[in-house]
């Protein structure tokens, strides 16, 4: 999950932390983690493996695994530095239900994991080519059973328009960095999900003009 600017994390107390130099900290992840968790706690199953796609720094993985002890949280990221940060957060937290990160690229057919109970993807599809969104739904469809949930979080356009001037500026910035990136139209994402066998069951307005979008795998 791309969470914006990232800085090394310091120790939370005076005890030397051997992982502090590797643990990245994204301020945006700290700001949105509780709002996201409030949705996940309600829509995710009470147990089973939850696969997080593009886990980024690893902050959300630790926060969610700590708050949802019945779930086994499986983080992943295609970037080696991100996986190192996730692993460092995991070592720092010492949570039994937080797995080591997978090297997972959604555009590959082999994700290195088979069936899962649910999938979470935070702030990815707008900071990646559209092929990543296609791969995400294709791979999720192959790994979720009927009724399985996939939750996406991030900014979206609605009915062809941005929901805030800040989102429009962010979209322009993304496209300047890479023309394949950009804030996606929610209706286009919904149509992609439908093609992959998913139904959009809930849209939750979130702080800072973001949305949590909940899909369910069809029978």
TAPESUL-V686202 format. One record per pair of residues at least 24 apart in sequence whose C-alpha atoms are under 6 Angstrom apart, sorted by the first residue. I is the first residue (numbers start at 1). J is the second residue. Records with the same first field share a line. If there is no record, write none. Layout:
# TAPESUL-V686202
I = J + J
This chain:
# TAPESUL-V686202
1 = 54 + 55 + 56 + 122 + 123 + 124
2 = 56 + 123
3 = 28 + 29
19 = 88
22 = 85
23 = 85 + 88 + 89
24 = 57 + 85
46 = 70
47 = 71
48 = 72 + 117
49 = 73 + 116 + 117
50 = 74 + 117 + 118 + 119
51 = 119
52 = 119 + 120 + 121
53 = 121
56 = 82
57 = 82 + 85 + 86
58 = 86
65 = 98
72 = 97 + 98
73 = 98
74 = 99
75 = 101
76 = 101 + 102 + 103 + 104
77 = 103 + 104
78 = 103 + 104 + 105
106 = 135 + 136
107 = 132 + 135
114 = 143
115 = 143 + 144
116 = 143 + 144
118 = 148 + 149 + 150
119 = 150
120 = 150 + 151
121 = 152
122 = 152 + 153
123 = 153 + 154
126 = 181 + 182 + 183
127 = 181
128 = 181
129 = 180 + 181
146 = 217 + 218 + 219
147 = 216 + 217
148 = 216 + 217
149 = 215 + 216
150 = 214 + 215
151 = 213 + 214
152 = 212 + 213
153 = 211 + 212
154 = 210 + 211
155 = 210
156 = 183 + 184 + 185 + 186
157 = 184 + 185 + 186
158 = 186
